[in-house]
Amino acid sequence: MAGSLTLSTLSDGTNSTNATDVIRGSARAWVNYNAVSQSIRGSYNVSSVVINGTGDISVNFTTAMADTNYSWFISQQLNGTGNNDPGAASTARNLGTGSWASNSIRINVMSNTNLSQENPLVLTVVIFR
């Protein structure tokens, strides 16, 4: 059965908020990805993650965004195994997007110790539109 529910306010009986704020403030896609084992650990609206090359990762959306005017948040943790980072974790020197489209975003991850591209232990990407 298809249908729609139109609400102007959402309430739990104690607190309420404008429904538009919930819709516009919710993530349209997110993923928690292990690039070393190449496995998605959790996601929403992400159909796949592709390693294009070391430290060059594409996240593909199940349902495309309306356009490319979305915002993203990207974070990562390098693991010290399989790369040249000493210790259990480090932060990226360079973490950014190579390109983005309505159906995907491409991310570049670079180690802060040897300035080479590296696959992170954990890559998190969140998209807001």
C-alpha positions in Angstrom: 0.0 0.0 0.0 1.5 3.3 -1.1 0.6 6.6 0.5 1.9 9.6 2.3 1.7 11.2 5.7 1.8 15.0 5.9 2.8 16.5 9.2 3.9 20.0 10.2 5.1 19.1 13.7 6.6 16.0 15.2 6.2 15.4 19.0 7.1 12.7 21.5 4.6 14.2 24.0 7.2 16.3 25.7 9.3 17.9 23.0 8.2 18.9 19.5 9.9 20.1 16.4 9.0 21.3 12.9 8.9 18.4 10.5 10.7 20.4 7.8 13.7 20.7 10.2 13.8 16.9 10.6 13.6 16.3 6.8 16.3 18.9 5.9 18.6 18.1 8.8 18.7 14.3 8.3 21.6 12.6 6.6 20.7 11.6 3.0 23.4 9.0 3.0 26.2 7.7 5.3 28.7 4.9 5.4 31.2 3.4 7.9 33.7 1.5 5.8 36.8 -0.6 6.5 39.0 0.0 3.4 41.6 -2.5 4.6 39.2 -5.5 4.6 37.0 -3.7 2.0 33.8 -4.1 3.9 30.9 -1.8 4.7 30.3 -1.9 8.5 27.1 0.1 8.4 25.4 2.4 5.9 22.3 4.2 4.7 21.5 4.9 1.0 24.9 3.6 0.0 24.9 0.8 -2.7 28.6 0.2 -2.8 32.1 1.5 -2.0 34.8 1.0 -4.6 38.6 1.2 -4.1 39.8 2.9 -7.4 43.4 2.7 -6.2 45.2 3.1 -2.9 43.6 6.0 -1.0 41.2 6.7 -3.9 37.7 5.6 -2.8 34.3 6.1 -4.4 31.0 5.9 -2.4 28.0 5.2 -4.6 24.5 6.2 -3.5 21.5 3.8 -3.8 19.2 6.8 -4.6 20.9 9.7 -6.2 20.8 13.2 -4.8 18.6 15.8 -6.6 21.8 17.5 -7.8 25.4 18.1 -6.7 24.6 20.9 -4.2 25.0 18.7 -1.1 27.3 18.9 1.8 29.5 16.2 3.1 31.5 15.2 6.1 34.4 12.8 5.8 36.6 11.3 8.5 39.1 8.5 8.7 41.5 6.5 10.9 44.7 5.1 9.5 45.6 1.8 11.2 49.4 1.4 11.2 49.1 -2.0 9.5 49.6 -2.3 5.8 50.8 1.3 5.7 53.8 3.2 7.0 52.1 5.0 9.9 53.7 4.2 13.2 51.3 3.3 16.0 47.7 2.3 16.1 46.1 5.4 14.6 46.8 8.7 13.1 44.9 11.6 11.5 45.1 12.4 7.8 47.2 15.2 6.5 45.0 15.4 3.4 41.5 14.1 3.3 39.2 15.5 0.6 37.1 14.9 -2.4 38.4 14.1 -5.8 35.0 14.7 -7.4 31.3 14.4 -6.7 28.2 13.7 -8.7 24.5 13.2 -7.8 25.1 9.5 -7.6 28.5 9.3 -5.9 31.4 11.0 -4.2 35.1 10.2 -4.6 37.5 10.6 -1.7 41.3 10.8 -1.4 43.1 9.8 1.8 46.7 10.6 2.4 49.0 9.6 5.3 50.3 12.3 7.5 53.7 10.6 8.0 54.9 9.7 4.5 52.6 11.9 2.3 51.4 9.0 0.2 47.9 7.8 -0.4 46.7 5.1 2.0 43.6 3.0 2.6 42.2 3.9 6.0 41.1 1.4 8.6 37.9 3.3 9.0 36.4 5.8 6.5 33.1 7.6 7.4 31.2 9.7 5.0 28.0 11.5 5.7 25.9 13.4 3.1 23.4 16.2 3.9 21.1 17.7 1.3 
